[in-house]
Amino acid sequence: MDAQTITLPKTQTKIYYYSLIAVSFLIPLLISGPQLLTGSVVNAFLFLTVYFFEKKQTLPIIMLPSIGAVLNGLVFGTFTPFLLYFLPFIWMGNYILSFVFAKMHKKSSIISSVFISSLCKALFLFLIANIYVGVQVVPSIFLKAMGLFQLGTALIGGALAFIIYKSISKKI
């Protein structure tokens, strides 16, 4: 289950890339939930950017979904203002996921690459949530949201991305 490098035609690459950017921002902005669905789709987009695009192209996908979620105000309901404290760390968590996956997926199995990168992201966000809860910046509900929930959505997103990747690679 290792991934091979796929080169898409230049026009097709641009269409996929700008579509991913737009949808990654719009999904959390326009869809009010469930967070399991939106988080999994956003994580799938993070994995897909590693499969198909250059490292420098991941930045919009790393940042825009959480901005869309804050603008929507529905992801955490009354807790959405607290999400602002997490924005830079969510971006960093998304970067960690992308970076670790990019380093691993061509050398290791997709399963282990998705698992390790997802675990790194979830552990990082859980650590930040623990610090914030410990100094009473955010309520303890964020421990669950930034721990196991992040791990779950990242794992589901990784599986979804692999299915999409395989589907696209069959057409090329």
Secondary structure in CASP SS format (residue, H / E / C, confidence):
PFRMAT SS
TARGET T0000
AUTHOR 0000-0000-0000
METHOD secondary structure of the structure
MODEL  1
M C 1.00
D C 1.00
A C 1.00
Q C 1.00
T C 1.00
I C 1.00
T C 1.00
L C 1.00
P C 1.00
K H 1.00
T H 1.00
Q H 1.00
T H 1.00
K H 1.00
I H 1.00
Y H 1.00
Y H 1.00
Y H 1.00
S H 1.00
L H 1.00
I H 1.00
A H 1.00
V H 1.00
S H 1.00
F H 1.00
L H 1.00
I H 1.00
P H 1.00
L H 1.00
L H 1.00
I C 1.00
S C 1.00
G C 1.00
P C 1.00
Q H 1.00
L H 1.00
L H 1.00
T H 1.00
G H 1.00
S H 1.00
V H 1.00
V H 1.00
N H 1.00
A H 1.00
F H 1.00
L H 1.00
F H 1.00
L H 1.00
T H 1.00
V H 1.00
Y H 1.00
F H 1.00
F C 1.00
E C 1.00
K H 1.00
K H 1.00
Q H 1.00
T H 1.00
L H 1.00
P H 1.00
I H 1.00
I H 1.00
M H 1.00
L H 1.00
P H 1.00
S H 1.00
I H 1.00
G H 1.00
A H 1.00
V H 1.00
L H 1.00
N H 1.00
G C 1.00
L C 1.00
V C 1.00
F C 1.00
G H 1.00
T H 1.00
F H 1.00
T H 1.00
P H 1.00
F H 1.00
L H 1.00
L H 1.00
Y H 1.00
F H 1.00
L H 1.00
P H 1.00
F H 1.00
I H 1.00
W H 1.00
M H 1.00
G H 1.00
N H 1.00
Y H 1.00
I H 1.00
L H 1.00
S H 1.00
F H 1.00
V H 1.00
F H 1.00
A H 1.00
K H 1.00
M H 1.00
H C 1.00
K C 1.00
K C 1.00
S C 1.00
S C 1.00
I H 1.00
I H 1.00
S H 1.00
S H 1.00
V H 1.00
F H 1.00
I H 1.00
S H 1.00
S H 1.00
L H 1.00
C H 1.00
K H 1.00
A H 1.00
L H 1.00
F H 1.00
L H 1.00
F H 1.00
L H 1.00
I H 1.00
A H 1.00
N H 1.00
I H 1.00
Y H 1.00
V H 1.00
G H 1.00
V C 1.00
Q C 1.00
V C 1.00
V C 1.00
P C 1.00
S C 1.00
I H 1.00
F H 1.00
L H 1.00
K H 1.00
A H 1.00
M C 1.00
G C 1.00
L H 1.00
F H 1.00
Q H 1.00
L H 1.00
G H 1.00
T H 1.00
A H 1.00
L H 1.00
I H 1.00
G H 1.00
G H 1.00
A H 1.00
L H 1.00
A H 1.00
F H 1.00
I H 1.00
I H 1.00
Y H 1.00
K H 1.00
S H 1.00
I H 1.00
S H 1.00
K H 1.00
K H 1.00
I C 1.00
END
